[in-house]
Amino acid sequence: MTSIDVHQLTKAYGTTRAVDRLSFRVRPGRVTGFLGPNGAGKSTTMRLVLGLDRPTGGTATIGGRPYAQLAEPLRTVGALLDAEAAHGSRTPRSHLSVLAASNGIAASRVEAVLEETGLADVGARRIKTFSLGMRQRLGIAAVLLGDPEVVMLDEPSNGLDPEGIIWIRELMKRLAREGRTVLVSSHLMNETASFADHLVVLGRGRLLADLPMQEFLESRSRPRVHLRTTEQARLRSVLEAKGLTVVQAEDGRWAVDGVTAKVIGTLAADEGIPLLELADERATLEQAYLDLTADDTPFAASTFAASTTSTRQEARP
């Protein structure tokens, strides 16, 4: 199958490097989330991969070839960078028909993708009458038109209603299950956490992380357990004897740092102490992302940056 390979990719605008010696690979069979603050270089990188800009240095290839060398590119790569790209005076059907004809794609695919994206009933309407969400669906239809092996999406859920967000989430996961290469840029952390298997994170044009989702979360957080018990004194003695510190919250739950639920559960079971609640605290993608990028966010408000820095310092032992 086809991968996206970025090697020492650099793009300079005068003295500013929007992309700085960037290297990573987007592999088939998984959804790769492409994250980073505003100005991190995500959009520039995607434009370089698609041949819309020329790199200052390095390479970006799809299946080992630059995008410009693909004879019928829509059959290999489907990309959505701008939902407003389609001409407003055209209809969805005419817009997709032109794309199909120029890439040797059967006309039957036009009707198929209109149906798949929920636009079959409005295929003859002027695009200028469409909402942002409908334009987004049209952009996805263009992405799917050539049945491509590689899919690149920039903020695909932008403008979609809740049903549309669920639809695009499931679509991306299905494309990955089919063995396709899926790269998705987004600022929505909760949404990215719901579909991404792997993460590539940029900051100021440089690579900050290239890890599976779970490894990324674990690398940015310390173990912590929440629990409740009917025998607080006994359990506290057992935990403190192991060098663990217990902090009690107002709701009666305890928090124990530096340990997993498996360890606590084993200790309690050995002593015959009942537990009413026992759960590992998992770092959210938003928390892990903010921790990683706090020093690489060029446009952060000062109060937010100070709060994030303070939180990071307090979290460190």
Secondary structure, 3 states (H helix, E strand, C coil): CCCEEEEEEEEEECCEEEEEEEEEEECCCEEEEEECCCCCCHHHHHHHHCCCCCCCEEEEEECCECHHHCCCHHHCEEEECCCCCCCCCCCHHHHHHHHHHHCCCCCHHHHHHHHHCCCHHHCCCCHHHCCHHHHHHHHHHHHHCCCCCEEEEECCCCCCCHHHHHHHHHHHHHHHHCCCEEEEECCCHHHHHHHCCEEEEEECCEEEEEEEHHHHHHHCCCCEEEEEECCHHHHHHHHHHCCCCEEECCCCCEEEECCCHHHHHHHHHHHCCCEEEEEECCCCHHHHHHHHHHHHCCCCCHHHHHHHHHHHHHHCC
